[in-house]
Amino acid sequence: MQRSSLRVDTAYRDRAARPFDRDAHIVDRRIGDPVAERRALVAGLLGTPASIDPKYFYDGIGCALFCKICNLPEYYPTRTEAAIFDRNRAEIVAAVGSGKQLVDLGAGDCAKAATWLPFLRPTRYVAVDIADDALESALPQLASAHPQIDVRGVLTDFTRGLELAPDMSEGPTTYFYPGSSIGNFSPARALQFLQVIRRHCGVDAESGLLIGVDTKKDPARLRAAYDDVAGITAAFNRNILAHVNRVIGTHFRPDAFRHVALYDDAASRVEMHLEAVDTQTVTIDGIARIFRAGERIHTESSYKYAPPEFVAMLQRAGFGDVRVWQDDAQDFAVYYASAIVAR
């Protein structure tokens, strides 16, 4: 699940006027086309089957619900990844190296990267996310706790392109992409994004990618992770309709849709849907869209990878010398892929 927000600005804004910006700078590079964004959202809702881009999950309520999801007993990825980091910290640091620039993709509240700062000792920390609230809260605290690090934030939708050159310094860079957010891409798009990161590593063999990826496992456990008994994930899923209502002026009734989580074994992915409880009509951009009872809106896919599969994908993206760490149950995997220079 990728943290994001749908407020798209049409200009660059440097927030240096903020009181804390003597220590932490946040720049806004969310240059987009609101008309195109609306058109894509409407097209998805009018499609058959209907769909909503998962970036619409993350309004303020959605972000708060996602934080609760990460602490649920059924949702193993967050705590399992953290345990892998804790148990293999020295080995990972030895593989990654210290004293480099650290770019945190999908940083959110920066909590995961914060645990690495004392060990990786980056010269510069660049937190990249599309949502501003979490960065504005977290970065001043990081800057205060680590005055020796140049702390920066970049607001951008990096899934549409990773243009960070103005915000980065020269020298080797470690890209950090935890939480299995790569799973929200289809395999083809995941490969494309990994290739983009590899190109940003350039010819510096000391650069690389530290990434966490969920693994294939018992479908019952996967479904439970996305359909907890407390109903937090269901509330998170239905909240996307409340967000859509505000964005394009629709009148979806979130309580008229049932949360559905299923595992597609052939595609190795968990799918989340919203299923209409009864037949209802929703006006979408002036068009009456009938949702029949049982009809679904696809809101998210989360692909799972066996380690050999993901190692092969990293290698196809141009990385080399891939290291892998896992928990004893092999529920999750952490990879470091270095940018080997072709000779």
Residue pairs with C-beta under 8 A, 6 or more apart in sequence:
1 54
1 57
1 66
1 69
1 179
1 181
1 184
1 300
1 302
2 54
2 55
2 58
2 106
2 159
2 181
2 184
3 58
3 63
3 66
3 106
3 108
3 129
3 130
3 131
3 134
4 54
4 55
4 56
4 57
4 58
4 129
4 130
4 131
4 157
5 55
5 58
5 59
5 130
5 131
5 132
5 133
6 37
6 55
6 56
6 59
6 243
6 247
7 30
7 132
8 30
8 32
8 33
8 34
8 37
8 157
9 28
9 30
9 31
9 32
10 31
10 32
10 34
11 31
12 27
12 28
12 29
12 31
13 27
13 28
14 25
14 27
14 28
15 21
15 25
15 26
15 27
15 28
16 25
18 26
18 136
20 139
20 140
20 143
23 140
23 143
23 144
23 147
23 151
24 139
24 140
24 142
24 143
24 151
24 152
24 153
25 151
25 152
25 153
26 132
26 135
26 136
26 139
26 152
26 153
26 154
26 155
27 152
27 153
27 154
27 155
27 166
27 167
28 132
28 155
28 156
29 154
29 155
29 156
29 163
30 130
30 155
30 156
30 157
32 157
32 160
38 247
38 248
38 285
40 53
41 52
41 53
41 56
41 244
41 247
41 248
42 248
42 284
42 285
44 50
44 51
44 52
44 53
45 51
45 52
45 244
45 250
45 282
45 284
45 289
45 297
46 284
46 285
46 287
46 289
49 295
49 296
49 297
49 298
50 289
50 291
50 295
50 296
50 297
50 298
51 297
51 298
51 299
52 240
52 244
52 297
52 298
52 299
54 184
54 240
54 299
54 300
55 130
55 157
55 159
56 240
56 243
56 244
56 247
57 66
57 236
57 237
57 239
57 240
57 243
57 299
57 300
58 66
58 131
59 239
59 242
59 243
59 246
60 133
61 239
61 242
61 243
62 236
62 239
62 240
62 243
63 108
63 131
63 133
63 134
65 232
65 235
65 236
65 239
66 236
67 109
68 232
69 75
69 228
69 232
69 233
69 236
70 78
71 78
72 228
72 230
72 232
72 233
73 228
74 224
74 225
74 227
74 228
74 229
75 225
75 228
75 233
76 221
76 225
76 331
76 332
77 179
77 180
77 212
77 214
77 225
77 331
77 332
78 179
80 327
80 331
80 332
81 178
81 179
81 180
81 212
81 332
81 334
82 112
82 115
83 327
84 212
84 325
84 326
84 327
84 332
84 333
84 334
85 92
85 115
85 116
85 334
87 325
87 327
88 325
88 334
89 119
91 323
91 325
92 210
92 323
92 325
92 334
92 336
93 119
93 120
95 323
95 336
95 338
96 120
96 174
96 208
96 210
96 336
97 172
97 174
97 206
98 119
98 120
98 121
98 122
99 120
99 121
99 122
99 123
100 120
100 122
100 123
100 171
100 172
100 173
100 174
100 206
100 207
101 122
101 123
101 124
101 125
101 126
101 168
101 169
101 171
101 172
101 173
101 174
102 113
102 116
102 117
102 120
102 122
102 124
102 125
102 126
102 173
102 174
102 176
103 126
103 128
103 164
103 168
103 173
103 174
103 175
103 176
104 110
104 112
104 113
104 125
104 126
104 127
104 128
104 176
105 128
105 158
105 175
105 176
105 177
105 181
106 128
106 129
106 158
106 177
106 179
106 181
107 113
107 127
107 128
107 129
107 134
107 135
107 138
107 153
108 129
108 131
108 134
109 134
109 137
109 138
110 127
110 134
110 135
110 138
110 139
110 142
111 138
112 176
112 178
112 179
113 125
113 127
113 176
114 138
114 142
114 145
116 176
117 125
117 142
117 146
117 149
120 174
122 149
122 174
123 149
123 150
123 169
123 171
124 149
124 150
124 151
124 152
124 168
124 169
125 142
125 146
125 149
125 150
125 151
125 152
126 152
126 153
126 154
126 164
126 167
126 168
127 135
127 138
127 139
127 151
127 152
127 153
127 154
128 153
128 154
128 156
128 158
128 164
129 135
129 153
129 154
129 155
130 155
130 156
130 157
130 158
131 155
132 155
135 153
135 155
136 153
139 151
139 152
139 153
142 149
142 151
143 149
143 151
150 169
152 167
154 164
154 167
156 163
156 164
159 185
159 193
161 196
162 196
162 197
162 200
164 200
171 204
172 204
172 206
172 207
173 200
173 201
173 204
173 207
174 207
174 208
174 209
174 210
175 197
175 200
175 201
175 207
175 208
175 209
175 210
175 211
176 209
176 210
176 211
177 197
177 209
177 210
177 211
177 212
178 210
178 211
178 212
179 212
180 212
180 213
180 214
180 302
180 332
182 190
182 193
182 194
182 211
182 213
183 190
183 213
183 214
183 269
183 301
183 302
183 303
183 304
183 305
184 300
184 301
184 302
184 303
185 193
185 303
186 301
186 303
187 303
187 313
190 303
190 313
191 313
191 316
191 317
194 209
194 313
194 314
194 317
194 319
195 317
195 318
197 209
197 317
198 209
198 317
198 318
198 319
198 339
199 318
201 207
201 208
201 209
201 339
202 339
203 339
203 341
204 339
204 341
205 338
205 339
205 340
205 341
206 338
206 339
207 338
207 339
208 319
208 336
208 337
208 338
208 339
209 314
209 319
209 335
209 336
209 337
210 334
210 335
210 336
211 334
211 335
211 336
211 337
212 332
212 333
212 334
212 335
213 305
213 310
213 332
213 333
213 334
213 335
214 302
214 304
214 305
214 331
214 332
214 333
215 304
215 305
215 306
215 307
215 326
215 330
215 331
215 332
215 333
216 268
216 304
216 305
216 306
217 304
217 330
217 331
219 263
219 265
222 263
222 270
222 304
223 261
223 262
223 263
223 270
225 270
226 233
226 261
226 270
226 272
226 302
227 233
227 234
227 259
227 261
228 234
231 259
233 259
233 261
233 272
234 258
234 259
237 259
237 272
237 274
237 299
237 300
238 254
238 255
238 257
238 259
238 274
239 254
240 274
240 299
241 252
241 253
241 254
241 257
241 274
242 252
242 254
244 250
244 252
245 251
245 252
248 284
248 285
250 282
250 283
250 284
251 282
251 283
252 282
253 280
256 276
256 277
256 278
256 280
257 274
257 275
257 276
257 277
257 297
258 274
258 275
258 276
258 277
259 272
259 273
259 274
259 275
260 272
260 273
260 274
260 275
260 296
261 270
261 271
261 272
261 273
262 270
262 271
262 273
263 269
263 270
263 271
264 270
264 271
267 301
267 303
268 303
268 304
268 305
269 301
269 302
269 303
269 304
270 301
270 302
270 304
271 298
271 300
271 301
271 302
272 298
272 299
272 300
272 301
272 302
273 296
273 297
273 298
273 299
274 296
274 297
274 299
275 294
275 295
275 296
275 297
276 291
276 292
276 293
276 294
276 295
276 296
277 293
278 293
279 290
279 291
279 292
279 293
280 290
280 291
281 288
281 289
281 290
281 291
282 288
282 289
282 291
283 289
291 297
305 313
305 333
307 324
307 326
307 333
307 335
310 333
310 335
311 322
311 324
311 335
314 322
314 335
314 337
315 322
317 337
318 339
319 337
319 338
319 339
319 340
320 337
320 338
320 339
320 340
321 337
321 338
321 340
322 335
322 336
322 337
322 338
323 335
323 336
323 337
324 333
324 334
324 335
325 333
325 334
325 335
326 332
326 333
326 334
